[in-house]
Amino acid sequence: MSITPSRTIGIGVMFPLNIKTLGFVASRLALALKAKLILFHMLINKAL
C-alpha cells in the first residue's frame, strides 16, 4: 500500500484586506503543485 500526498491547499483570508496578495501567491503555488485551492473566509468578531 502506497501513501499519496494530499493535493489540496487551504488559505484563510480576511476580505478585502489581503485577498489579492494571498490569492495571487496561493494560486501560483497551487498551479505549481497541481493542487486544488480552497479559500476560507476568516471572520473577526470585533465585539470581543
C-alpha positions as a printed Julia matrix, in Angstrom:
48×3 Matrix{Float64}:
   0.0    0.0     0.0
   1.48   3.33   -1.06
   0.87   6.68    0.6
  -0.06   9.56   -1.69
   0.21  13.19   -0.6
  -2.85  15.4    -0.46
  -3.2   17.79   -3.38
  -5.22  20.5    -1.65
  -4.07  23.88   -0.34
  -6.28  25.82    2.08
  -5.71  29.52    2.76
  -7.56  31.68    5.31
  -8.22  35.23    4.09
  -9.91  38.33    5.52
 -11.87  40.21    2.86
 -10.91  42.7     1.45
  -7.64  43.24    3.33
  -5.32  40.63    1.87
  -7.33  38.73   -0.74
  -5.34  39.99   -3.74
  -1.91  39.24   -2.35
  -2.71  35.88   -0.77
  -4.92  34.83   -3.67
  -2.2   35.54   -6.2
   0.53  33.72   -4.26
  -1.72  30.8    -3.35
  -2.95  30.36   -6.91
   0.61  30.29   -8.25
   1.57  27.73   -5.6
  -1.46  25.58   -6.42
  -0.65  25.69  -10.13
   2.99  24.76   -9.5
   1.99  21.8    -7.3
  -1.02  20.83   -9.46
  -3.22  21.12   -6.38
  -6.75  22.33   -5.6
  -7.03  25.68   -3.88
  -9.6   26.42   -1.16
 -10.03  29.94    0.24
 -11.53  30.24    3.72
 -13.17  33.49    4.78
 -11.89  34.37    8.25
 -14.48  36.36   10.19
 -13.19  38.52   13.01
 -15.63  39.43   15.76
 -14.55  42.89   16.93
 -17.13  42.9    19.73
 -15.0   40.55   21.85
